[in-house]
Amino acid sequence: MKLFLMIAATIAFATTTHAQTPTPTPPATTATQTTPANPADVATMDAIVAAVYDVISGPAGKRDWDRFRSLSRPTGEVGSRVITVEDYVQRAGAAFEKQGFFEREVSRRLEKFGNIAQLFSTYESRHAKDDAKPFQRGINSIQLMNDGKRWWVVTIFWQGEDEKNPLPAEYLRSRN
């Protein structure tokens, strides 16, 4: 019983101490973030999500990876497993140069508290902008933070729709 109480007290103290720790401000630049963000891209949550989709979408060819890097915290991560922004640029960049990729947001659910936000952004992916039917649909889970000056992408996780995980109706309603 004493051991249990000691562990509980330690956890309570650690949780209280951590909860009082201020949120760190991301550094302005690092080796992976060389281009300052366009202020219009990061002024609002709508703007930064639109900028993410704009960067990754387009016909076969190069993307503006410096713009993509400028949207994310230098330690930002993207993917269905944790990879860095640089890993994503390397992996997706090669594929995007060979084949068109157009992803657009079709619905959004937002949870926000203070300077943090969680968005479930339902997407449709097409190889050409005018393709009638998407080849993939799914949800991008985007975590954002505001450091008092701008919005930052902290992480992006996604999962594509499949037979086992069809998109629920509530994630297909028009964008809010």
C-alpha positions as CSV (number, residue, x, y, z in Angstrom):
1,M,0.0,0.0,0.0
2,K,2.9,2.4,0.8
3,L,4.4,1.7,-2.6
4,F,1.1,2.5,-4.3
5,L,0.7,5.8,-2.4
6,M,4.3,6.8,-3.2
7,I,3.8,6.0,-6.9
8,A,0.5,7.9,-6.9
9,A,2.1,10.9,-5.2
10,T,5.0,10.9,-7.6
11,I,2.7,10.8,-10.6
12,A,0.5,13.6,-9.2
13,F,3.5,15.8,-8.5
14,A,4.9,15.1,-12.0
15,T,1.6,15.8,-13.7
16,T,1.1,19.0,-11.7
17,T,4.6,20.2,-12.5
18,H,4.3,19.4,-16.2
19,A,0.9,21.1,-16.4
20,Q,2.4,24.3,-15.1
21,T,5.3,24.2,-17.6
22,P,4.7,27.0,-20.2
23,T,4.3,26.0,-23.9
24,P,7.7,26.6,-25.6
25,T,7.8,29.0,-28.5
26,P,9.2,27.4,-31.7
27,P,12.4,28.8,-32.9
28,A,12.2,31.2,-35.9
29,T,14.5,29.2,-38.1
30,T,16.5,26.0,-38.1
31,A,18.4,24.0,-40.7
32,T,15.2,22.4,-41.9
33,Q,13.3,25.7,-42.0
34,T,15.1,28.1,-44.2
35,T,12.3,30.1,-45.7
36,P,10.1,32.3,-43.6
37,A,6.4,31.7,-44.0
38,N,4.2,33.9,-46.0
39,P,2.2,35.7,-43.3
40,A,-1.0,35.1,-45.3
41,D,-0.4,31.3,-45.1
42,V,-0.2,31.2,-41.3
43,A,-2.5,34.0,-40.2
44,T,-5.5,31.8,-39.6
45,M,-6.3,28.1,-39.3
46,D,-8.2,28.2,-42.6
47,A,-5.2,29.8,-44.3
48,I,-2.6,27.3,-43.0
49,V,-4.8,24.3,-43.9
50,A,-5.4,25.7,-47.4
51,A,-1.7,26.3,-47.8
52,V,-0.9,22.6,-46.8
53,Y,-3.4,21.4,-49.5
54,D,-2.1,23.9,-52.0
55,V,1.5,22.8,-51.6
56,I,0.9,19.1,-51.9
57,S,-1.5,19.4,-54.8
58,G,-0.6,19.8,-58.5
59,P,0.2,18.1,-61.8
60,A,3.3,15.9,-62.1
61,G,6.3,18.1,-61.2
62,K,8.1,19.7,-58.3
63,R,6.4,21.2,-55.3
64,D,7.3,24.3,-53.3
65,W,8.8,22.3,-50.5
66,D,10.3,25.5,-48.9
67,R,6.7,26.7,-48.5
68,F,5.7,23.3,-47.0
69,R,8.6,23.6,-44.5
70,S,7.7,27.1,-43.6
71,L,4.2,25.9,-42.4
72,S,5.5,23.4,-39.9
73,R,7.4,23.7,-36.7
74,P,11.0,22.7,-37.3
75,T,10.3,19.5,-35.4
76,G,6.9,19.0,-37.1
77,E,6.0,15.5,-38.2
78,V,3.7,14.2,-40.9
79,G,2.3,10.8,-41.9
80,S,0.5,7.8,-40.7
81,R,3.6,6.9,-38.8
82,V,5.9,9.5,-37.4
83,I,8.2,10.9,-40.0
84,T,9.8,14.3,-40.2
85,V,8.9,17.0,-42.7
86,E,12.1,16.3,-44.5
87,D,11.3,12.6,-44.8
88,Y,7.9,13.5,-46.3
89,V,9.5,15.9,-48.7
90,Q,12.0,13.3,-49.9
91,R,9.4,10.5,-50.2
92,A,6.5,12.4,-51.6
93,G,8.6,14.7,-53.8
94,A,9.8,11.9,-56.0
95,A,6.3,10.5,-56.5
96,F,4.8,14.0,-57.1
97,E,7.4,14.7,-59.9
98,K,6.2,11.6,-61.8
99,Q,2.4,11.8,-61.3
100,G,-0.1,14.5,-60.6
101,F,-1.6,14.6,-57.1
102,F,-4.5,16.9,-56.2
103,E,-5.9,16.7,-52.7
104,R,-8.8,18.8,-51.6
105,E,-10.5,19.3,-48.3
106,V,-14.2,18.3,-48.4
107,S,-15.2,18.6,-44.8
108,R,-13.6,19.7,-41.5
109,R,-14.2,19.2,-37.8
110,L,-12.4,21.5,-35.4
111,E,-11.6,21.3,-31.7
112,K,-9.8,24.4,-30.3
113,F,-8.6,25.4,-26.9
114,G,-6.5,28.5,-26.4
115,N,-3.5,28.3,-28.7
116,I,-3.9,24.6,-29.8
117,A,-6.2,23.1,-32.3
118,Q,-7.0,19.7,-33.7
119,L,-8.6,19.4,-37.1
120,F,-10.1,16.3,-38.7
121,S,-9.9,17.3,-42.4
122,T,-11.7,14.9,-44.7
123,Y,-9.9,14.8,-48.1
124,E,-10.3,13.4,-51.6
125,S,-7.2,12.7,-53.7
126,R,-7.1,12.7,-57.5
127,H,-4.3,12.3,-60.1
128,A,-5.7,15.1,-62.2
129,K,-7.6,18.2,-61.0
130,D,-10.6,17.3,-63.2
131,D,-10.8,13.6,-62.4
132,A,-14.5,12.8,-61.8
133,K,-13.8,10.3,-59.0
134,P,-11.1,10.4,-56.3
135,F,-8.7,7.5,-56.2
136,Q,-8.5,7.9,-52.4
137,R,-10.5,9.5,-49.6
138,G,-9.6,9.7,-45.9
139,I,-8.9,12.0,-43.0
140,N,-6.0,14.2,-42.3
141,S,-5.6,14.7,-38.5
142,I,-3.8,18.1,-38.3
143,Q,-2.6,19.5,-35.0
144,L,-1.9,23.2,-34.9
145,M,-0.5,25.6,-32.4
146,N,-0.3,29.4,-32.2
147,D,2.7,31.0,-30.6
148,G,1.1,34.4,-30.4
149,K,2.5,35.4,-33.8
150,R,1.3,32.7,-36.2
151,W,-0.1,29.3,-36.6
152,W,2.2,26.3,-36.9
153,V,1.6,22.8,-38.1
154,V,2.8,20.5,-35.3
155,T,1.8,17.1,-36.8
156,I,-0.2,15.7,-39.6
157,F,-1.4,12.1,-39.4
158,W,-3.7,10.6,-42.0
159,Q,-5.6,7.5,-42.7
160,G,-7.1,6.5,-46.0
161,E,-10.6,5.0,-46.3
162,D,-10.8,1.3,-46.9
163,E,-13.4,-1.6,-46.6
164,K,-12.7,-1.9,-42.9
165,N,-12.8,1.8,-42.3
166,P,-15.3,3.6,-44.5
167,L,-15.7,7.3,-43.8
168,P,-18.5,8.0,-41.3
169,A,-21.3,10.3,-42.5
170,E,-20.4,13.0,-39.9
171,Y,-16.9,13.4,-41.6
172,L,-18.5,14.0,-45.0
173,R,-20.7,17.0,-44.1
174,S,-19.8,20.2,-45.7
175,R,-16.9,22.2,-44.4
176,N,-17.4,24.3,-41.3
